[in-house]
Amino acid sequence: MAMPADNIFLKIISKDIPAKIVHEDDRCLAFHDIGPKAPVHVLIIPKTVIRTAADIAPEHAELVGHLFVVAARIAQQLGLSDGYRLVVNCGDRGGQTVPHLHLHLMGGRDFSWPPG
């Protein structure tokens, strides 16, 4: 995984790279994925860099909870009342390509189990 200096999400947070933003507050930013895997595919990222889910520490508990609250609100706003999937990839083998914790909110189609 690239180091945080190469983190595209930081460039989106700083508005150096444009994104189709659906939510922003002082703790997080949510925007449509540029390579969607479902009709609705939104990324929800903390403004604080946490590299992976494995790096979540006790002091991040409120922030991580906030990401899930925001995900639920966005799902409702985008009409995903019939269901959606939240995914967190962790590390290279888990499919994480950006070294910044993020939730994938996906919906608008049926999903199978197990994934991947």
MOPAC internal coordinates of N, CA, C and O (Angstrom, degrees):
PM7 1SCF
backbone

  N    0.0000 0     0.00 0     0.00 0    0    0    0
  C    1.4521 1     0.00 0     0.00 0    1    0    0
  C    1.5243 1   109.73 1     0.00 0    2    1    0
  O    1.2310 1   120.83 1   -35.57 1    3    2    1
  N    1.3101 1   116.02 1   144.43 1    3    2    1
  C    1.4650 1   120.88 1   179.16 1    5    3    2
  C    1.5279 1   110.52 1   -67.39 1    6    5    3
  O    1.2310 1   120.81 1   -21.72 1    7    6    5
  N    1.3022 1   116.06 1   158.28 1    7    6    5
  C    1.4660 1   120.91 1   176.92 1    9    7    6
  C    1.5322 1   109.26 1   -76.49 1   10    9    7
  O    1.2310 1   119.74 1   -21.68 1   11   10    9
  N    1.3297 1   118.11 1   158.32 1   11   10    9
  C    1.4637 1   121.40 1  -177.33 1   13   11   10
  C    1.5280 1   114.89 1   -54.19 1   14   13   11
  O    1.2310 1   118.98 1   152.36 1   15   14   13
  N    1.3219 1   119.55 1   -27.64 1   15   14   13
  C    1.4672 1   120.78 1   179.22 1   17   15   14
  C    1.5311 1   110.82 1   -61.29 1   18   17   15
  O    1.2310 1   120.71 1   153.28 1   19   18   17
  N    1.3266 1   116.25 1   -26.72 1   19   18   17
  C    1.4658 1   121.52 1   179.09 1   21   19   18
  C    1.5265 1   112.03 1   -94.19 1   22   21   19
  O    1.2310 1   120.36 1  -169.02 1   23   22   21
  N    1.2902 1   116.93 1    10.98 1   23   22   21
  C    1.4505 1   123.30 1  -172.63 1   25   23   22
  C    1.5315 1   111.35 1   -72.59 1   26   25   23
  O    1.2310 1   120.69 1   -70.22 1   27   26   25
  N    1.3173 1   116.29 1   109.78 1   27   26   25
  C    1.4676 1   121.33 1  -179.67 1   29   27   26
  C    1.5292 1   111.36 1   -62.40 1   30   29   27
  O    1.2310 1   120.02 1   149.73 1   31   30   29
  N    1.3303 1   117.56 1   -30.27 1   31   30   29
  C    1.4618 1   119.98 1  -179.62 1   33   31   30
  C    1.5246 1   111.69 1   -65.13 1   34   33   31
  O    1.2310 1   119.99 1   144.14 1   35   34   33
  N    1.3253 1   117.63 1   -35.86 1   35   34   33
  C    1.4676 1   119.76 1   176.49 1   37   35   34
  C    1.5253 1   110.57 1   -63.70 1   38   37   35
  O    1.2310 1   120.39 1   144.82 1   39   38   37
  N    1.3214 1   116.86 1   -35.18 1   39   38   37
  C    1.4644 1   120.76 1   177.89 1   41   39   38
  C    1.5279 1   111.24 1   -70.27 1   42   41   39
  O    1.2310 1   120.31 1   148.53 1   43   42   41
  N    1.3212 1   117.01 1   -31.47 1   43   42   41
  C    1.4679 1   120.35 1   175.50 1   45   43   42
  C    1.5270 1   109.73 1   -72.62 1   46   45   43
  O    1.2310 1   120.23 1   137.40 1   47   46   45
  N    1.3397 1   117.16 1   -42.60 1   47   46   45
  C    1.4686 1   120.76 1   177.87 1   49   47   46
  C    1.5249 1   110.54 1   -59.16 1   50   49   47
  O    1.2310 1   120.26 1   138.12 1   51   50   49
  N    1.3391 1   117.11 1   -41.88 1   51   50   49
  C    1.4720 1   121.19 1  -178.42 1   53   51   50
  C    1.5231 1   112.58 1   -80.52 1   54   53   51
  O    1.2310 1   120.74 1   178.46 1   55   54   53
  N    1.3374 1   116.20 1    -1.54 1   55   54   53
  C    1.4721 1   123.45 1   179.39 1   57   55   54
  C    1.5343 1   112.34 1    69.09 1   58   57   55
  O    1.2310 1   120.23 1  -160.35 1   59   58   57
  N    1.3415 1   117.17 1    19.65 1   59   58   57
  C    1.4656 1   120.91 1   173.94 1   61   59   58
  C    1.5196 1   110.87 1   -75.36 1   62   61   59
  O    1.2310 1   120.62 1   155.97 1   63   62   61
  N    1.3296 1   116.42 1   -24.03 1   63   62   61
  C    1.4645 1   122.94 1   175.33 1   65   63   62
  C    1.5241 1   106.62 1  -122.93 1   66   65   63
  O    1.2310 1   119.89 1   -50.43 1   67   66   65
  N    1.3254 1   117.81 1   129.57 1   67   66   65
  C    1.4751 1   119.19 1  -179.29 1   69   67   66
  C    1.5273 1   111.71 1   -71.55 1   70   69   67
  O    1.2310 1   121.43 1   -27.93 1   71   70   69
  N    1.3157 1   114.87 1   152.07 1   71   70   69
  C    1.4600 1   122.01 1   176.18 1   73   71   70
  C    1.5200 1   107.95 1  -149.93 1   74   73   71
  O    1.2310 1   121.28 1   -25.18 1   75   74   73
  N    1.3261 1   115.16 1   154.82 1   75   74   73
  C    1.4569 1   120.92 1   176.21 1   77   75   74
  C    1.5308 1   107.46 1   -86.60 1   78   77   75
  O    1.2310 1   121.41 1   -90.20 1   79   78   77
  N    1.3184 1   114.90 1    89.80 1   79   78   77
  C    1.4593 1   122.70 1  -172.77 1   81   79   78
  C    1.5325 1   110.72 1   -78.41 1   82   81   79
  O    1.2310 1   121.03 1   -45.96 1   83   82   81
  N    1.3364 1   115.63 1   134.04 1   83   82   81
  C    1.4641 1   120.71 1   176.61 1   85   83   82
  C    1.5233 1   112.00 1  -111.12 1   86   85   83
  O    1.2310 1   120.46 1   164.26 1   87   86   85
  N    1.3372 1   116.72 1   -15.74 1   87   86   85
  C    1.4682 1   120.56 1   178.72 1   89   87   86
  C    1.5181 1   108.37 1  -159.78 1   90   89   87
  O    1.2310 1   121.29 1   -38.75 1   91   90   89
  N    1.3390 1   115.15 1   141.25 1   91   90   89
  C    1.4555 1   120.34 1   171.00 1   93   91   90
  C    1.5113 1   108.70 1  -150.81 1   94   93   91
  O    1.2310 1   121.27 1   -43.94 1   95   94   93
  N    1.3235 1   115.17 1   136.06 1   95   94   93
  C    1.4542 1   121.56 1   171.65 1   97   95   94
  C    1.5216 1   107.09 1  -142.17 1   98   97   95
  O    1.2310 1   120.16 1    10.13 1   99   98   97
  N    1.3127 1   117.31 1  -169.87 1   99   98   97
  C    1.4654 1   119.75 1  -176.00 1  101   99   98
  C    1.5237 1   113.53 1   -70.74 1  102  101   99
  O    1.2310 1   119.71 1   164.91 1  103  102  101
  N    1.3443 1   118.15 1   -15.09 1  103  102  101
  C    1.4619 1   121.27 1  -176.87 1  105  103  102
  C    1.5146 1   115.65 1  -109.57 1  106  105  103
  O    1.2310 1   120.28 1   157.52 1  107  106  105
  N    1.3395 1   117.08 1   -22.48 1  107  106  105
  C    1.4646 1   118.38 1  -175.86 1  109  107  106
  C    1.5217 1   112.23 1  -152.88 1  110  109  107
  O    1.2310 1   122.21 1   -10.73 1  111  110  109
  N    1.3235 1   113.37 1   169.27 1  111  110  109
  C    1.4613 1   122.49 1   179.03 1  113  111  110
  C    1.5210 1   106.90 1  -138.09 1  114  113  111
  O    1.2310 1   120.18 1   -39.65 1  115  114  113
  N    1.3105 1   117.26 1   140.35 1  115  114  113
  C    1.4648 1   121.89 1   177.09 1  117  115  114
  C    1.5168 1   108.54 1  -129.78 1  118  117  115
  O    1.2310 1   121.10 1   -43.10 1  119  118  117
  N    1.3283 1   115.51 1   136.90 1  119  118  117
  C    1.4620 1   120.52 1  -176.48 1  121  119  118
  C    1.5249 1   109.69 1  -151.72 1  122  121  119
  O    1.2310 1   121.14 1   -21.25 1  123  122  121
  N    1.3275 1   115.42 1   158.75 1  123  122  121
  C    1.4584 1   121.00 1   179.25 1  125  123  122
  C    1.5224 1   110.11 1   -70.51 1  126  125  123
  O    1.2310 1   120.79 1   -44.56 1  127  126  125
  N    1.3367 1   116.10 1   135.44 1  127  126  125
  C    1.4542 1   122.42 1   177.63 1  129  127  126
  C    1.5233 1   109.37 1   -67.65 1  130  129  127
  O    1.2310 1   120.20 1   -42.04 1  131  130  129
  N    1.3324 1   117.23 1   137.96 1  131  130  129
  C    1.4730 1   119.97 1  -179.41 1  133  131  130
  C    1.5307 1   112.26 1   -77.63 1  134  133  131
  O    1.2310 1   120.10 1   166.46 1  135  134  133
  N    1.3086 1   117.42 1   -13.54 1  135  134  133
  C    1.4650 1   121.97 1   176.32 1  137  135  134
  C    1.5151 1   109.66 1  -126.18 1  138  137  135
  O    1.2310 1   119.90 1  -114.41 1  139  138  137
  N    1.3355 1   117.80 1    65.59 1  139  138  137
  C    1.4652 1   120.86 1  -171.26 1  141  139  138
  C    1.5285 1   113.57 1   -61.28 1  142  141  139
  O    1.2310 1   121.40 1   -38.07 1  143  142  141
  N    1.3257 1   114.94 1   141.93 1  143  142  141
  C    1.4686 1   122.92 1   176.77 1  145  143  142
  C    1.5237 1   111.15 1  -105.36 1  146  145  143
  O    1.2310 1   120.30 1  -173.83 1  147  146  145
  N    1.3151 1   117.02 1     6.17 1  147  146  145
  C    1.4621 1   123.94 1   178.29 1  149  147  146
  C    1.5251 1   106.89 1  -157.00 1  150  149  147
  O    1.2310 1   120.04 1   -16.83 1  151  150  149
  N    1.3426 1   117.53 1   163.17 1  151  150  149
  C    1.4684 1   119.48 1   178.62 1  153  151  150
  C    1.5341 1   112.67 1   -54.25 1  154  153  151
  O    1.2310 1   120.13 1   143.94 1  155  154  153
  N    1.3214 1   117.36 1   -36.06 1  155  154  153
  C    1.4601 1   122.28 1   172.08 1  157  155  154
  C    1.5233 1   106.74 1  -116.08 1  158  157  155
  O    1.2310 1   120.68 1   -57.11 1  159  158  157
  N    1.3274 1   116.30 1   122.89 1  159  158  157
  C    1.4730 1   120.58 1   178.60 1  161  159  158
  C    1.5191 1   107.26 1  -146.27 1  162  161  159
  O    1.2310 1   121.35 1   -78.03 1  163  162  161
  N    1.3244 1   115.03 1   101.97 1  163  162  161
  C    1.4590 1   123.04 1  -177.10 1  165  163  162
  C    1.5222 1   108.62 1  -115.20 1  166  165  163
  O    1.2310 1   120.52 1   -42.20 1  167  166  165
  N    1.3196 1   116.61 1   137.80 1  167  166  165
  C    1.4574 1   122.49 1   173.96 1  169  167  166
  C    1.5179 1   108.89 1  -100.63 1  170  169  167
  O    1.2310 1   120.53 1   -45.97 1  171  170  169
  N    1.3134 1   116.59 1   134.03 1  171  170  169
  C    1.4599 1   122.49 1   179.34 1  173  171  170
  C    1.5236 1   106.42 1  -118.61 1  174  173  171
  O    1.2310 1   121.03 1   -61.72 1  175  174  173
  N    1.3423 1   115.64 1   118.28 1  175  174  173
  C    1.4593 1   120.10 1  -173.05 1  177  175  174
  C    1.5288 1   110.83 1  -125.99 1  178  177  175
  O    1.2310 1   120.41 1   -38.41 1  179  178  177
  N    1.3248 1   116.83 1   141.59 1  179  178  177
  C    1.4651 1   118.57 1   172.93 1  181  179  178
  C    1.5247 1   109.19 1   -74.98 1  182  181  179
  O    1.2310 1   120.50 1   -29.17 1  183  182  181
  N    1.3082 1   116.64 1   150.83 1  183  182  181
  C    1.4643 1   120.15 1   175.76 1  185  183  182
  C    1.5252 1   110.85 1   -76.89 1  186  185  183
  O    1.2310 1   120.40 1   161.14 1  187  186  185
  N    1.3115 1   116.85 1   -18.86 1  187  186  185
  C    1.4590 1   123.03 1   173.24 1  189  187  186
  C    1.5213 1   107.56 1   -85.90 1  190  189  187
  O    1.2310 1   119.86 1   -46.53 1  191  190  189
  N    1.3222 1   117.86 1   133.47 1  191  190  189
  C    1.4606 1   120.21 1   179.39 1  193  191  190
  C    1.5211 1   109.87 1   -76.80 1  194  193  191
  O    1.2310 1   121.46 1   -61.41 1  195  194  193
  N    1.3100 1   114.81 1   118.59 1  195  194  193
  C    1.4533 1   124.04 1   167.29 1  197  195  194
  C    1.5266 1   102.64 1  -123.03 1  198  197  195
  O    1.2310 1   119.69 1   -64.74 1  199  198  197
  N    1.3241 1   118.19 1   115.26 1  199  198  197
  C    1.4684 1   120.67 1  -170.63 1  201  199  198
  C    1.5221 1   113.44 1   -59.62 1  202  201  199
  O    1.2310 1   119.75 1   129.22 1  203  202  201
  N    1.3228 1   118.07 1   -50.78 1  203  202  201
  C    1.4630 1   121.49 1  -177.63 1  205  203  202
  C    1.5235 1   109.23 1  -142.20 1  206  205  203
  O    1.2310 1   121.02 1    -9.11 1  207  206  205
  N    1.3210 1   115.66 1   170.89 1  207  206  205
  C    1.4630 1   119.79 1   175.25 1  209  207  206
  C    1.5283 1   110.52 1   -60.67 1  210  209  207
  O    1.2310 1   120.29 1   150.61 1  211  210  209
  N    1.3314 1   117.05 1   -29.39 1  211  210  209
  C    1.4640 1   121.02 1   178.39 1  213  211  210
  C    1.5294 1   112.15 1   -66.88 1  214  213  211
  O    1.2310 1   120.29 1   162.45 1  215  214  213
  N    1.3279 1   117.04 1   -17.55 1  215  214  213
  C    1.4602 1   121.93 1  -179.42 1  217  215  214
  C    1.5249 1   113.50 1   -95.28 1  218  217  215
  O    1.2310 1   120.24 1  -176.83 1  219  218  217
  N    1.3180 1   117.14 1     3.17 1  219  218  217
  C    1.4663 1   119.95 1   178.06 1  221  219  218
  C    1.5300 1   108.50 1   -68.54 1  222  221  219
  O    1.2310 1   121.17 1   -53.14 1  223  222  221
  N    1.3222 1   115.37 1   126.86 1  223  222  221
  C    1.4608 1   122.16 1  -179.07 1  225  223  222
  C    1.5301 1   109.36 1  -113.33 1  226  225  223
  O    1.2310 1   120.00 1   -14.84 1  227  226  225
  N    1.3220 1   117.60 1   165.16 1  227  226  225
  C    1.4703 1   120.01 1  -179.94 1  229  227  226
  C    1.5262 1   113.32 1   -51.51 1  230  229  227
  O    1.2310 1   119.83 1   144.89 1  231  230  229
  N    1.3181 1   117.92 1   -35.11 1  231  230  229
  C    1.4704 1   119.87 1  -179.15 1  233  231  230
  C    1.5331 1   112.75 1   -70.75 1  234  233  231
  O    1.2310 1   120.02 1   170.31 1  235  234  233
  N    1.3220 1   117.57 1    -9.69 1  235  234  233
  C    1.4636 1   121.59 1   178.09 1  237  235  234
  C    1.5300 1   112.72 1   -93.44 1  238  237  235
  O    1.2310 1   119.92 1   177.61 1  239  238  237
  N    1.3259 1   117.77 1    -2.39 1  239  238  237
  C    1.4652 1   120.99 1  -172.89 1  241  239  238
  C    1.5226 1   113.03 1   -55.50 1  242  241  239
  O    1.2310 1   119.67 1   133.22 1  243  242  241
  N    1.3135 1   118.24 1   -46.78 1  243  242  241
  C    1.4628 1   120.65 1  -179.04 1  245  243  242
  C    1.5229 1   111.03 1   -65.09 1  246  245  243
  O    1.2310 1   120.01 1   138.35 1  247  246  245
  N    1.3227 1   117.59 1   -41.65 1  247  246  245
  C    1.4630 1   121.92 1   179.41 1  249  247  246
  C    1.5308 1   111.04 1   -63.34 1  250  249  247
  O    1.2310 1   120.39 1   133.98 1  251  250  249
  N    1.3186 1   116.86 1   -46.02 1  251  250  249
  C    1.4679 1   120.17 1  -179.18 1  253  251  250
  C    1.5292 1   109.85 1   -64.97 1  254  253  251
  O    1.2310 1   120.14 1   139.51 1  255  254  253
  N    1.3111 1   117.33 1   -40.49 1  255  254  253
  C    1.4625 1   119.88 1   175.00 1  257  255  254
  C    1.5208 1   111.76 1   -60.21 1  258  257  255
  O    1.2310 1   120.72 1   140.15 1  259  258  257
  N    1.3199 1   116.23 1   -39.85 1  259  258  257
  C    1.4668 1   121.27 1   178.45 1  261  259  258
  C    1.5349 1   110.68 1   -61.20 1  262  261  259
  O    1.2310 1   119.96 1   140.91 1  263  262  261
  N    1.3301 1   117.68 1   -39.09 1  263  262  261
  C    1.4669 1   120.51 1   178.72 1  265  263  262
  C    1.5249 1   110.80 1   -59.25 1  266  265  263
  O    1.2310 1   120.41 1   140.02 1  267  266  265
  N    1.3255 1   116.81 1   -39.98 1  267  266  265
  C    1.4681 1   120.52 1   179.89 1  269  267  266
  C    1.5233 1   111.55 1   -71.63 1  270  269  267
  O    1.2310 1   119.78 1   142.71 1  271  270  269
  N    1.3204 1   118.03 1   -37.29 1  271  270  269
  C    1.4668 1   121.18 1   175.42 1  273  271  270
  C    1.5271 1   109.79 1   -62.03 1  274  273  271
  O    1.2310 1   120.44 1   135.81 1  275  274  273
  N    1.3257 1   116.77 1   -44.19 1  275  274  273
  C    1.4623 1   121.31 1   178.38 1  277  275  274
  C    1.5293 1   110.00 1   -63.07 1  278  277  275
  O    1.2310 1   120.05 1   138.21 1  279  278  277
  N    1.3249 1   117.51 1   -41.79 1  279  278  277
  C    1.4669 1   121.14 1   178.76 1  281  279  278
  C    1.5231 1   110.72 1   -58.22 1  282  281  279
  O    1.2310 1   120.14 1   135.34 1  283  282  281
  N    1.3285 1   117.34 1   -44.66 1  283  282  281
  C    1.4671 1   120.74 1   179.77 1  285  283  282
  C    1.5233 1   111.44 1   -63.27 1  286  285  283
  O    1.2310 1   120.43 1   139.36 1  287  286  285
  N    1.3270 1   116.79 1   -40.64 1  287  286  285
  C    1.4738 1   120.60 1   178.60 1  289  287  286
  C    1.5296 1   111.11 1   -64.40 1  290  289  287
  O    1.2310 1   120.62 1   135.63 1  291  290  289
  N    1.3136 1   116.42 1   -44.37 1  291  290  289
  C    1.4687 1   120.45 1  -179.58 1  293  291  290
  C    1.5225 1   109.90 1   -64.63 1  294  293  291
  O    1.2310 1   120.12 1   137.39 1  295  294  293
  N    1.3230 1   117.37 1   -42.61 1  295  294  293
  C    1.4675 1   120.62 1   178.28 1  297  295  294
  C    1.5206 1   110.55 1   -57.43 1  298  297  295
  O    1.2310 1   120.46 1   137.28 1  299  298  297
  N    1.3132 1   116.73 1   -42.72 1  299  298  297
  C    1.4616 1   120.66 1   178.37 1  301  299  298
  C    1.5317 1   110.55 1   -65.34 1  302  301  299
  O    1.2310 1   120.44 1   134.59 1  303  302  301
  N    1.3305 1   116.76 1   -45.41 1  303  302  301
  C    1.4680 1   121.01 1  -179.23 1  305  303  302
  C    1.5221 1   111.90 1   -62.58 1  306  305  303
  O    1.2310 1   120.49 1   147.75 1  307  306  305
  N    1.3302 1   116.67 1   -32.25 1  307  306  305
  C    1.4653 1   120.57 1  -177.36 1  309  307  306
  C    1.5245 1   112.83 1   -93.21 1  310  309  307
  O    1.2310 1   120.58 1  -170.45 1  311  310  309
  N    1.3324 1   116.50 1     9.55 1  311  310  309
  C    1.4603 1   121.23 1   173.08 1  313  311  310
  C    1.5150 1   115.22 1    75.08 1  314  313  311
  O    1.2310 1   120.07 1  -148.82 1  315  314  313
  N    1.3162 1   117.48 1    31.18 1  315  314  313
  C    1.4627 1   120.51 1  -178.62 1  317  315  314
  C    1.5323 1   111.87 1   -94.63 1  318  317  315
  O    1.2310 1   120.77 1  -139.05 1  319  318  317
  N    1.3257 1   116.12 1    40.95 1  319  318  317
  C    1.4669 1   120.72 1  -175.58 1  321  319  318
  C    1.5222 1   112.54 1   -66.92 1  322  321  319
  O    1.2310 1   119.98 1   161.54 1  323  322  321
  N    1.3396 1   117.64 1   -18.46 1  323  322  321
  C    1.4663 1   120.09 1  -179.96 1  325  323  322
  C    1.5231 1   112.76 1   -89.23 1  326  325  323
  O    1.2310 1   120.04 1  -177.29 1  327  326  325
  N    1.3175 1   117.52 1     2.71 1  327  326  325
  C    1.4568 1   121.29 1   175.42 1  329  327  326
  C    1.5132 1   113.27 1   127.07 1  330  329  327
  O    1.2310 1   121.56 1   -21.59 1  331  330  329
  N    1.3029 1   114.62 1   158.41 1  331  330  329
  C    1.4611 1   121.95 1   179.67 1  333  331  330
  C    1.5146 1   108.37 1  -161.19 1  334  333  331
  O    1.2310 1   120.78 1    -8.05 1  335  334  333
  N    1.3021 1   116.11 1   171.95 1  335  334  333
  C    1.4565 1   121.52 1   178.68 1  337  335  334
  C    1.5162 1   109.19 1  -122.67 1  338  337  335
  O    1.2310 1   120.73 1   -42.33 1  339  338  337
  N    1.3391 1   116.21 1   137.67 1  339  338  337
  C    1.4563 1   122.92 1   171.21 1  341  339  338
  C    1.5189 1   107.19 1  -111.43 1  342  341  339
  O    1.2310 1   120.55 1   -50.66 1  343  342  341
  N    1.3316 1   116.54 1   129.34 1  343  342  341
  C    1.4577 1   121.72 1  -177.51 1  345  343  342
  C    1.5212 1   109.04 1  -129.19 1  346  345  343
  O    1.2310 1   121.12 1   -42.54 1  347  346  345
  N    1.3325 1   115.47 1   137.46 1  347  346  345
  C    1.4605 1   122.36 1   170.55 1  349  347  346
  C    1.5207 1   106.51 1  -125.38 1  350  349  347
  O    1.2310 1   120.27 1   -65.06 1  351  350  349
  N    1.3149 1   117.09 1   114.94 1  351  350  349
  C    1.4555 1   121.67 1   175.04 1  353  351  350
  C    1.5261 1   107.90 1   -88.91 1  354  353  351
  O    1.2310 1   120.67 1   -37.62 1  355  354  353
  N    1.3283 1   116.32 1   142.38 1  355  354  353
  C    1.4647 1   120.40 1  -176.73 1  357  355  354
  C    1.5243 1   110.24 1  -130.19 1  358  357  355
  O    1.2310 1   120.84 1   -66.90 1  359  358  357
  N    1.3227 1   116.00 1   113.10 1  359  358  357
  C    1.4579 1   121.50 1   176.62 1  361  359  358
  C    1.5152 1   113.33 1    78.24 1  362  361  359
  O    1.2310 1   121.65 1    -9.17 1  363  362  361
  N    1.3161 1   114.44 1   170.83 1  363  362  361
  C    1.4670 1   121.19 1  -176.91 1  365  363  362
  C    1.5322 1   112.33 1   -57.40 1  366  365  363
  O    1.2310 1   120.35 1   131.80 1  367  366  365
  N    1.3210 1   116.94 1   -48.20 1  367  366  365
  C    1.4645 1   119.98 1  -178.01 1  369  367  366
  C    1.5187 1   112.37 1   -70.17 1  370  369  367
  O    1.2310 1   120.26 1   159.96 1  371  370  369
  N    1.3178 1   117.11 1   -20.04 1  371  370  369
  C    1.4626 1   121.63 1   176.87 1  373  371  370
  C    1.5203 1   112.83 1   -87.31 1  374  373  371
  O    1.2310 1   120.34 1   179.23 1  375  374  373
  N    1.3368 1   116.95 1    -0.77 1  375  374  373
  C    1.4588 1   120.85 1   177.63 1  377  375  374
  C    1.5149 1   115.06 1    91.33 1  378  377  375
  O    1.2310 1   119.84 1  -170.13 1  379  378  377
  N    1.3294 1   117.91 1     9.87 1  379  378  377
  C    1.4620 1   120.47 1   179.44 1  381  379  378
  C    1.5217 1   109.22 1   -77.46 1  382  381  379
  O    1.2310 1   120.44 1   -54.13 1  383  382  381
  N    1.3365 1   116.76 1   125.87 1  383  382  381
  C    1.4645 1   120.91 1  -177.97 1  385  383  382
  C    1.5214 1   113.35 1  -110.87 1  386  385  383
  O    1.2310 1   119.93 1   165.19 1  387  386  385
  N    1.3321 1   117.74 1   -14.81 1  387  386  385
  C    1.4659 1   121.79 1   177.62 1  389  387  386
  C    1.5247 1   107.54 1  -118.90 1  390  389  387
  O    1.2310 1   119.60 1   -51.67 1  391  390  389
  N    1.3375 1   118.37 1   128.33 1  391  390  389
  C    1.4631 1   121.28 1  -176.68 1  393  391  390
  C    1.5284 1   113.10 1   -78.39 1  394  393  391
  O    1.2310 1   121.31 1  -119.66 1  395  394  393
  N    1.3112 1   115.10 1    60.34 1  395  394  393
  C    1.4657 1   122.64 1  -176.90 1  397  395  394
  C    1.5231 1   105.49 1  -156.74 1  398  397  395
  O    1.2310 1   120.22 1   -61.43 1  399  398  397
  N    1.3235 1   117.19 1   118.57 1  399  398  397
  C    1.4588 1   121.35 1  -179.92 1  401  399  398
  C    1.5182 1   110.28 1   -48.60 1  402  401  399
  O    1.2310 1   120.32 1   -43.61 1  403  402  401
  N    1.3267 1   116.99 1   136.39 1  403  402  401
  C    1.4603 1   120.31 1   176.01 1  405  403  402
  C    1.5187 1   110.27 1  -156.94 1  406  405  403
  O    1.2310 1   121.59 1   -32.29 1  407  406  405
  N    1.3286 1   114.57 1   147.71 1  407  406  405
  C    1.4539 1   122.12 1   174.19 1  409  407  406
  C    1.5199 1   108.46 1   -98.58 1  410  409  407
  O    1.2310 1   120.74 1   -44.23 1  411  410  409
  N    1.3131 1   116.18 1   135.77 1  411  410  409
  C    1.4568 1   122.01 1   169.69 1  413  411  410
  C    1.5281 1   105.97 1   -96.53 1  414  413  411
  O    1.2310 1   119.97 1   -60.01 1  415  414  413
  N    1.3123 1   117.66 1   119.99 1  415  414  413
  C    1.4591 1   123.43 1   172.81 1  417  415  414
  C    1.5214 1   106.03 1  -103.38 1  418  417  415
  O    1.2310 1   120.61 1   -66.23 1  419  418  417
  N    1.3299 1   116.44 1   113.77 1  419  418  417
  C    1.4611 1   120.80 1  -176.97 1  421  419  418
  C    1.5154 1   110.21 1  -126.38 1  422  421  419
  O    1.2310 1   120.99 1   -40.34 1  423  422  421
  N    1.3280 1   115.71 1   139.66 1  423  422  421
  C    1.4490 1   120.33 1   178.56 1  425  423  422
  C    1.5117 1   111.09 1  -164.50 1  426  425  423
  O    1.2310 1   121.69 1     5.14 1  427  426  425
  N    1.3234 1   114.37 1  -174.86 1  427  426  425
  C    1.4590 1   119.77 1   179.31 1  429  427  426
  C    1.5181 1   113.28 1    90.54 1  430  429  427
  O    1.2310 1   120.37 1  -174.01 1  431  430  429
  N    1.3329 1   116.91 1     5.99 1  431  430  429
  C    1.4695 1   122.26 1   175.09 1  433  431  430
  C    1.5148 1   108.33 1  -156.73 1  434  433  431
  O    1.2310 1   120.76 1   -12.51 1  435  434  433
  N    1.3378 1   116.16 1   167.49 1  435  434  433
  C    1.4582 1   120.94 1   176.09 1  437  435  434
  C    1.5251 1   109.35 1   -78.24 1  438  437  435
  O    1.2310 1   120.68 1   -34.77 1  439  438  437
  N    1.3256 1   116.30 1   145.23 1  439  438  437
  C    1.4519 1   122.96 1   176.61 1  441  439  438
  C    1.5304 1   108.64 1  -116.91 1  442  441  439
  O    1.2310 1   120.61 1   -31.72 1  443  442  441
  N    1.3102 1   116.44 1   148.28 1  443  442  441
  C    1.4578 1   120.06 1   178.73 1  445  443  442
  C    1.5198 1   109.68 1  -104.35 1  446  445  443
  O    1.2310 1   121.71 1   -11.17 1  447  446  445
  N    1.3401 1   114.34 1   168.83 1  447  446  445
  C    1.4585 1   120.10 1   177.51 1  449  447  446
  C    1.5134 1   108.28 1  -136.18 1  450  449  447
  O    1.2310 1   118.09 1   -44.62 1  451  450  449
  N    1.2774 1   121.24 1   135.38 1  451  450  449
  C    1.4648 1   125.37 1     3.37 1  453  451  450
  C    1.5272 1   111.24 1   -81.77 1  454  453  451
  O    1.2310 1   120.74 1   -27.12 1  455  454  453
  N    1.3264 1   116.18 1   152.88 1  455  454  453
  C    1.4643 1   119.69 1   177.50 1  457  455  454
  C    1.5316 1   109.80 1   -76.09 1  458  457  455
  O    1.2310 1   120.85 1   -17.65 1  459  458  457
  N    1.3253 1   115.98 1   162.35 1  459  458  457
  C    1.4594 1   122.85 1   172.40 1  461  459  458
  C    1.4815 1   113.27 1    56.17 1  462  461  459
  O    1.2310 1   120.10 1   180.00 1  463  462  461

